[in-house]
Amino acid sequence: MPRPASNPFDALADPHRREILELLHDGSRSVREIADDMPFTRPAVSRHLRLLKEAGIVTSTAEGIRRLYQLHDLGLDAVRAYLREVWGDAATRFRLVADNTDAT
């Protein structure tokens, strides 16, 4: 998989982009379809989608004169793997401490 042009975590930091990802969870959508469910304009949606695409989190395909955006499984898997690697160890350590701490 090619490296994303930008940091996926920077892209995920914005609540509007996370909301777009939630919309795409149900399947592919066009910019218009996304904008219809968002509180901002189509150009703003396009900018958010461009950043998500540069981060490797979404992909797009042409369908006639419009582009459909969908979640990019490989990009999301990389984010999940990173979080599991970093937080998985931390969660294990926390559980060990919690299990070995006197609760009195």
C-alpha positions in Angstrom: 0.0 0.0 0.0 1.5 3.4 -0.9 2.1 5.8 2.0 -0.6 8.4 2.5 0.3 11.9 1.5 -0.7 13.2 4.9 -1.1 12.0 8.4 -4.4 10.0 9.0 -4.6 11.2 12.6 -4.5 14.9 11.4 -7.3 14.1 9.1 -9.3 12.4 11.8 -8.8 15.2 14.3 -11.6 17.3 12.7 -15.1 16.4 13.9 -16.6 17.2 10.5 -14.4 14.7 8.8 -15.2 12.1 11.4 -18.9 12.8 10.7 -18.3 12.3 7.0 -16.7 8.9 7.7 -19.7 7.9 9.7 -21.9 8.7 6.7 -19.6 6.7 4.4 -19.8 3.7 6.8 -23.1 2.9 5.2 -21.7 2.9 1.7 -20.5 5.0 -1.1 -21.8 8.6 -1.5 -21.3 11.5 -3.8 -20.3 15.0 -2.6 -23.9 16.1 -3.0 -25.3 13.2 -1.0 -22.8 13.9 1.8 -23.4 17.7 1.7 -27.2 17.1 2.0 -26.5 15.6 5.5 -23.9 18.1 6.6 -24.3 21.7 7.9 -21.9 23.2 5.3 -21.5 23.6 1.5 -20.5 21.2 -1.2 -17.1 22.9 -1.7 -16.4 22.5 2.1 -17.3 18.8 1.8 -15.0 18.5 -1.2 -12.1 20.0 0.8 -12.7 17.6 3.7 -12.9 14.6 1.3 -9.7 15.7 -0.4 -7.9 15.7 3.0 -9.4 12.3 3.9 -8.3 10.9 0.5 -4.7 12.3 0.9 -4.6 10.6 4.3 -5.5 7.3 2.7 -8.8 7.0 4.6 -11.2 7.3 1.7 -11.0 6.5 -2.0 -13.1 7.7 -4.9 -14.4 6.2 -8.1 -15.9 7.9 -11.2 -19.5 7.0 -11.9 -20.6 9.0 -15.0 -20.0 12.7 -14.2 -19.9 12.3 -10.5 -17.4 10.8 -8.1 -18.4 8.4 -5.4 -16.4 8.3 -2.1 -16.1 5.3 0.0 -14.0 4.2 3.1 -10.6 2.8 2.2 -10.3 -0.4 4.1 -6.5 -0.6 3.8 -6.1 3.0 5.2 -8.5 2.3 8.1 -6.8 -1.0 8.8 -3.5 0.8 9.2 -5.1 3.2 11.7 -6.7 0.3 13.6 -3.4 -1.6 13.7 -1.5 1.4 15.0 -4.0 2.1 17.7 -4.1 -1.6 18.7 -0.3 -1.7 18.8 0.0 1.5 21.0 -3.1 1.3 23.1 -3.3 -2.5 23.3 0.0 -2.6 25.3 -1.2 0.3 27.5 -4.5 -1.4 28.1 -2.7 -4.6 29.1 -0.4 -2.8 31.5 -3.4 -0.9 33.0 -5.2 -4.1 33.5 -2.2 -5.8 35.2 -1.9 -2.8 37.6 -5.6 -2.8 38.3 -5.7 -6.5 38.9 -2.7 -6.3 41.3 -3.9 -3.2 43.3 -5.6 -3.6 46.6 -9.1 -2.0 46.3 -9.4 -1.2 50.0 
